[in-house]
Amino acid sequence: MDSLLALEDLSLSYPARVGHSAHRAVSGVSLTLRAGETLLVSGGAGAGKSTLARALSLRADPKPAPRVSGGAARVLGAPLTGFGQRARRDARTHIGYLAQRDEALFATRTITQGLAAVILDHTPVLDHPAVGARIAELLDAVHLPLSVLDRFPSELSSGQRRRIALAGELAREPRLLILDEPTAGLDPTVRAVVSAAVARTRAHGGGVVLVSNDDSLAAELGAHTLVLERGTPVGWSAARV
């Protein structure tokens, strides 16, 4: 199977900035994630879960971004450091990343306008009917009715906004889908949507990294589990086949 993630003793640090000293947020993580697999990353507050997820997303903003301070890693074949900026840029187009509280997507656009923009950015050759069909498919995937299409995110509930943000990431048809606490503080129906998104990504040959302290999800999704404590791995369990 294809290796989507390959981490070898990876350590991540934040540089010093005004009011904050430099500190290591993740230390010594080694793992491999292949196509069709899911990794659940858990741990307490300050464990480094979100730092790891953000680094693997290949996003640099918002700053400051974590830097590799030890070890090595490849994401969709692209190295996290060294000469490989083009490879990282190309890999980033195949990564869906839903950060914590990422509900600002399409803030100044209707749901239709926002999703259409993402779809056309990913597949610019689609005509209007094809884009409309794709939007309808995405709304179905996140369990939302077509009636939300002409509304703005500010008119939706937190759970609905979270689903729209997830739909935007699924629109990219990601090979790697990274979800950071996608169900935290939301109603139980969002959990079913997340499970469906994971299954959808895996069925298309992708892999998933899910940051969550919902331990039951590991068994439900057939996920490997990495437990972090103060940035250091303290537990690992392979998915049960």
C-alpha positions as CSV (number, residue, x, y, z in Angstrom):
1,M,0.0,0.0,0.0
2,D,1.1,3.6,-0.6
3,S,2.7,5.4,2.3
4,L,0.9,8.7,2.9
5,L,2.9,9.6,6.1
6,A,6.4,8.6,7.1
7,L,7.6,10.1,10.4
8,E,11.0,9.2,11.9
9,D,11.7,10.5,15.3
10,L,10.0,13.8,14.4
11,S,10.3,16.8,16.7
12,L,8.5,20.1,16.3
13,S,9.3,23.4,18.0
14,Y,8.0,27.0,18.0
15,P,10.5,29.8,17.7
16,A,10.8,32.5,20.3
17,R,8.6,35.6,19.7
18,V,7.4,38.6,21.7
19,G,6.1,37.4,25.0
20,H,6.8,33.8,24.3
21,S,10.0,31.8,24.6
22,A,11.0,29.0,22.1
23,H,9.7,25.6,23.1
24,R,9.5,22.1,21.8
25,A,5.9,21.0,21.3
26,V,6.3,17.5,19.8
27,S,9.2,15.2,20.5
28,G,10.2,11.9,18.9
29,V,7.2,10.7,16.9
30,S,7.7,7.8,14.5
31,L,4.9,6.2,12.5
32,T,3.7,5.3,9.1
33,L,0.2,5.8,7.7
34,R,-0.8,4.0,4.5
35,A,-3.6,4.4,2.0
36,G,-6.9,3.2,3.5
37,E,-5.8,3.7,7.1
38,T,-6.8,6.1,9.9
39,L,-4.7,7.5,12.7
40,L,-6.3,8.8,15.9
41,V,-4.1,11.2,17.9
42,S,-5.2,11.7,21.5
43,G,-3.8,13.3,24.7
44,G,-4.5,16.1,27.2
45,A,-4.4,19.8,26.7
46,G,-1.0,20.9,25.6
47,A,0.0,17.4,24.4
48,G,1.0,18.7,21.0
49,K,-1.9,17.1,19.1
50,S,-2.9,20.2,17.1
51,T,0.8,21.1,16.5
52,L,1.4,17.7,14.9
53,A,-1.8,18.0,12.8
54,R,-1.0,21.4,11.6
55,A,2.6,20.5,10.6
56,L,1.3,17.5,8.6
57,S,-1.2,19.7,6.8
58,L,1.7,21.6,5.3
59,R,0.0,24.9,6.2
60,A,2.2,27.8,7.2
61,D,-0.5,30.2,8.4
62,P,-1.6,31.4,10.8
63,K,1.8,32.1,12.1
64,P,3.9,31.1,14.0
65,A,4.1,27.7,12.3
66,P,5.8,24.8,14.0
67,R,9.3,24.0,12.7
68,V,11.0,20.7,12.4
69,S,13.7,20.6,15.2
70,G,14.6,17.0,14.9
71,G,14.1,13.8,12.9
72,A,12.4,13.8,9.5
73,A,9.0,13.4,7.9
74,R,7.4,13.0,4.5
75,V,3.8,13.8,3.7
76,L,2.5,12.4,0.5
77,G,6.1,12.0,-0.5
78,A,7.0,15.6,0.2
79,P,9.7,16.3,2.9
80,L,8.8,18.7,5.7
81,T,12.2,20.4,5.5
82,G,15.0,21.0,3.1
83,F,14.7,21.5,-0.7
84,G,11.2,20.5,-1.5
85,Q,9.0,23.6,-1.5
86,R,7.5,22.7,-4.9
87,A,6.8,19.1,-3.7
88,R,5.2,20.5,-0.5
89,R,3.1,22.9,-2.6
90,D,1.9,20.1,-4.8
91,A,1.2,17.8,-1.9
92,R,-0.8,20.5,-0.1
93,T,-3.4,20.5,-2.9
94,H,-4.2,16.9,-2.0
95,I,-4.6,17.5,1.7
96,G,-7.9,18.4,3.5
97,Y,-7.3,20.1,6.8
98,L,-10.1,21.0,9.2
99,A,-8.5,23.0,12.1
100,Q,-10.2,23.5,15.5
101,R,-13.1,25.9,15.4
102,D,-12.6,26.3,11.7
103,E,-16.0,27.8,11.0
104,A,-15.0,31.0,9.2
105,L,-15.1,29.3,5.8
106,F,-17.1,31.3,3.2
107,A,-17.7,34.0,5.8
108,T,-18.6,36.6,3.2
109,R,-20.2,34.2,0.7
110,T,-23.3,32.0,0.5
111,I,-22.8,28.3,0.9
112,T,-23.3,27.8,-2.8
113,Q,-20.7,30.5,-3.7
114,G,-18.1,29.2,-1.2
115,L,-18.4,25.5,-2.2
116,A,-18.4,26.4,-5.9
117,A,-15.2,28.4,-5.5
118,V,-13.4,25.4,-3.8
119,I,-14.7,22.9,-6.4
120,L,-13.6,25.1,-9.3
121,D,-10.2,25.7,-7.7
122,H,-9.7,22.0,-7.5
123,T,-11.4,21.1,-10.9
124,P,-11.6,24.2,-13.0
125,V,-12.9,22.3,-16.1
126,L,-16.3,21.6,-14.6
127,D,-19.3,23.3,-16.1
128,H,-22.1,24.9,-14.1
129,P,-24.4,21.8,-14.0
130,A,-21.5,19.6,-12.9
131,V,-20.6,22.0,-10.1
132,G,-24.2,22.1,-8.9
133,A,-24.3,18.3,-8.9
134,R,-21.0,18.2,-6.9
135,I,-22.4,20.7,-4.3
136,A,-25.5,18.6,-3.9
137,E,-23.3,15.5,-3.4
138,L,-21.2,17.2,-0.8
139,L,-24.2,18.5,1.2
140,D,-25.6,14.9,1.2
141,A,-22.2,13.7,2.5
142,V,-22.4,16.0,5.5
143,H,-26.1,15.5,6.1
144,L,-27.3,19.0,5.3
145,P,-30.4,19.9,3.2
146,L,-30.2,21.9,0.0
147,S,-32.1,24.6,1.7
148,V,-28.9,25.9,3.2
149,L,-27.4,26.8,-0.2
150,D,-28.5,30.4,-0.3
151,R,-27.6,31.1,3.3
152,F,-24.5,32.6,4.9
153,P,-22.5,30.7,7.5
154,S,-23.5,33.2,10.1
155,E,-27.1,32.1,9.7
156,L,-26.3,28.5,10.5
157,S,-25.7,26.7,13.8
158,S,-22.2,25.8,15.0
159,G,-22.7,22.2,14.0
160,Q,-24.0,23.2,10.6
161,R,-21.0,25.5,10.1
162,R,-18.7,22.7,11.1
163,R,-20.3,20.4,8.5
164,I,-20.0,23.1,5.8
165,A,-16.3,23.5,6.6
166,L,-15.9,19.7,6.3
167,A,-17.7,19.7,3.0
168,G,-15.2,22.3,1.8
169,E,-12.3,20.0,2.6
170,L,-14.0,17.0,1.0
171,A,-14.5,19.1,-2.1
172,R,-10.7,18.9,-2.6
173,E,-11.0,15.1,-2.9
174,P,-8.1,14.7,-0.5
175,R,-5.6,11.8,-0.4
176,L,-5.0,12.8,3.2
177,L,-7.8,14.2,5.4
178,I,-6.7,15.8,8.7
179,L,-9.5,16.6,11.2
180,D,-8.6,18.4,14.5
181,E,-11.3,17.9,17.1
182,P,-14.1,17.9,14.6
183,T,-16.8,16.9,17.1
184,A,-15.7,18.9,20.2
185,G,-18.7,20.7,21.8
186,L,-21.1,19.8,19.0
187,D,-24.2,17.7,18.9
188,P,-23.9,13.9,18.4
189,T,-25.1,14.0,14.8
190,V,-21.7,15.6,13.8
191,R,-20.0,12.4,14.9
192,A,-21.9,10.4,12.3
193,V,-20.9,12.9,9.7
194,V,-17.2,12.6,10.7
195,S,-17.4,8.8,10.6
196,A,-18.9,9.0,7.1
197,A,-16.2,11.4,5.9
198,V,-13.5,9.1,7.2
199,A,-15.1,6.1,5.4
200,R,-15.5,8.1,2.2
201,T,-11.9,9.2,2.2
202,R,-10.6,5.7,2.8
203,A,-12.9,4.2,0.2
204,H,-11.2,6.4,-2.4
205,G,-7.7,5.3,-1.4
206,G,-7.0,8.1,1.0
207,G,-5.9,8.2,4.7
208,V,-7.1,10.1,7.7
209,V,-5.5,11.7,10.7
210,L,-8.1,12.4,13.4
211,V,-7.3,14.4,16.5
212,S,-9.8,13.5,19.2
213,N,-10.0,12.2,22.8
214,D,-13.1,10.2,21.9
215,D,-11.4,6.8,22.5
216,S,-14.4,4.9,21.2
217,L,-13.8,6.3,17.8
218,A,-10.6,4.3,17.4
219,A,-12.6,1.0,17.5
220,E,-15.5,2.4,15.5
221,L,-13.2,3.6,12.7
222,G,-10.6,0.8,12.9
223,A,-7.9,3.4,13.7
224,H,-4.4,3.2,14.9
225,T,-4.0,5.3,18.1
226,L,-1.1,7.5,19.1
227,V,-1.2,9.0,22.6
228,L,0.8,12.1,23.3
229,E,1.7,13.6,26.7
230,R,3.5,16.9,26.7
231,G,4.5,16.3,23.1
232,T,6.0,12.9,23.8
233,P,4.5,9.6,22.6
234,V,3.4,7.5,25.6
235,G,1.1,5.0,23.9
236,W,0.5,3.3,20.6
237,S,-2.0,0.7,19.5
238,A,-2.4,-0.7,16.0
239,A,-5.9,-0.9,14.5
240,R,-7.6,-4.2,15.0
241,V,-8.2,-6.0,11.7
